[in-house]
Amino acid sequence: MATSPLRHIDPDTTDPEIVLTVRSSIHAPAVARAFVRSGVELLGSENSDDAVLLTSEAVTNSVEHADTDAVEVSLRRHGDLVRVAVTDDDPAVPEMAPIDPTTVGGFGLRLIDLLAEEWGVEVVNGDGKCVWFEITLPIVPPVVP
């Protein structure tokens, strides 16, 4: 997966998708959070907290556990749902860790499972994976003066 700047895909469709590819580093989750916060606003909503949190968890998992040079984050709105997909170049499918209150971390997939309307993991071309989730984000009508 090549690192690329933010790009907008299919501008003429009713469900536009915005995509960012970021290098796998300790900075990737922060970059992804800012991207999703801005992207949710571009897609017509204001309440991005859950989408930002879950994106941060998914990107952190890719950075910490996947053997990948870059992570791709994409957003697509359909109706009152926003689908966020986090893709990396490691085909190992993540598994939900058992609950252990004595450990730090390991709750990313649990948070996704609790807060997302739907979520899943897909193997991409046999050499990568995509963790995706959908969050309900009502469309905010534009204010006309």
C-alpha positions in Angstrom: 0.0 0.0 0.0 1.6 3.2 -1.1 1.4 6.3 1.1 -0.7 8.9 -0.6 -2.3 12.2 0.3 -6.0 12.6 1.1 -8.1 11.9 -2.0 -11.8 12.1 -2.7 -13.2 9.2 -4.6 -16.2 9.2 -6.9 -17.3 12.8 -6.5 -20.4 12.3 -8.6 -21.9 9.5 -6.6 -24.5 10.0 -3.9 -22.2 8.2 -1.4 -18.9 9.9 -1.7 -15.9 8.2 -0.1 -12.9 10.1 1.3 -9.6 8.2 1.9 -6.3 8.8 3.6 -3.2 6.6 3.6 -0.8 7.3 6.5 2.5 5.7 7.3 2.4 3.1 10.1 3.9 5.0 13.0 3.1 6.2 16.5 1.6 9.3 14.9 -0.8 7.4 12.7 -3.7 7.2 15.2 -3.6 11.0 15.8 -3.6 11.7 12.1 -6.5 9.3 11.6 -8.5 10.9 14.4 -8.1 14.3 12.8 -9.0 12.9 9.4 -12.1 11.3 10.7 -13.2 14.3 12.7 -12.9 16.5 9.5 -14.3 13.8 7.2 -17.4 13.4 9.3 -18.0 17.1 9.1 -17.4 17.1 5.3 -20.0 14.3 5.0 -22.6 16.4 6.7 -22.6 15.5 10.4 -21.2 17.1 13.6 -21.0 14.3 16.2 -17.9 12.4 15.4 -16.8 11.3 18.9 -17.6 7.6 18.5 -16.3 7.4 14.9 -13.0 9.1 16.1 -12.6 6.8 19.1 -13.2 3.6 17.1 -11.0 4.7 14.3 -8.2 5.4 16.8 -8.6 1.9 18.2 -8.6 0.2 14.8 -5.5 2.2 13.5 -3.7 1.6 16.8 -4.3 -2.1 16.4 -2.8 -1.9 12.8 0.2 0.0 14.0 0.9 -2.2 17.0 0.0 -5.6 15.7 0.2 -5.6 11.8 3.3 -6.0 9.7 2.5 -3.1 7.5 4.2 0.1 6.2 1.0 2.1 5.9 -2.6 2.2 7.0 -5.5 3.4 4.9 -8.6 5.0 6.5 -11.7 5.6 4.4 -15.1 7.1 5.2 -18.3 6.7 3.2 -21.7 8.0 4.2 -24.9 6.2 3.3 -28.1 7.6 4.8 -27.5 8.3 8.4 -24.6 5.8 8.7 -21.0 6.5 8.2 -18.8 3.5 7.3 -15.2 3.7 8.4 -12.7 1.2 7.1 -9.1 0.7 8.3 -7.0 -1.3 5.9 -3.4 -2.6 6.3 -1.1 -5.1 4.5 -1.2 -7.8 7.1 -3.7 -10.6 6.5 -3.8 -11.8 10.1 -7.4 -11.3 11.3 -7.6 -9.7 14.7 -9.4 -11.5 17.5 -11.2 -10.1 20.5 -9.0 -10.5 23.6 -10.5 -12.1 26.6 -11.6 -9.6 29.3 -8.8 -9.2 31.9 -9.2 -6.2 34.2 -5.5 -6.5 35.3 -4.1 -5.7 31.8 -3.7 -2.4 30.1 -5.2 -2.2 26.6 -6.7 -5.0 24.5 -10.2 -3.4 24.4 -10.2 -2.0 20.9 -12.4 -4.6 19.2 -14.6 -4.7 22.3 -15.2 -0.9 22.0 -15.9 -1.3 18.3 -18.4 -4.2 19.1 -20.1 -2.1 21.7 -20.4 1.3 19.9 -20.8 0.4 16.2 -24.1 -0.4 14.6 -22.3 -3.1 12.5 -18.6 -4.1 12.1 -16.5 -6.8 10.6 -13.1 -7.8 9.3 -12.4 -8.7 5.6 -9.3 -10.2 4.1 -8.2 -8.0 1.2 -6.6 -9.7 -1.8 -5.1 -12.4 0.5 -2.4 -10.1 1.7 -4.1 -7.6 3.8 -7.2 -6.9 5.9 -9.9 -4.3 6.4 -11.5 -3.7 9.8 -14.7 -1.7 9.1 -17.5 -0.4 11.3 -20.7 1.7 10.8 -21.8 4.5 13.1 -25.1 6.3 13.0 -24.5 10.0 12.4 -27.6 12.1 11.6 -27.2 14.5 8.8 -27.1 18.1 10.0 -29.1 20.3 7.6 -27.2 23.4 6.5 -28.1 26.6 8.2 -29.4 29.2 5.7 -29.3 32.8 6.9 
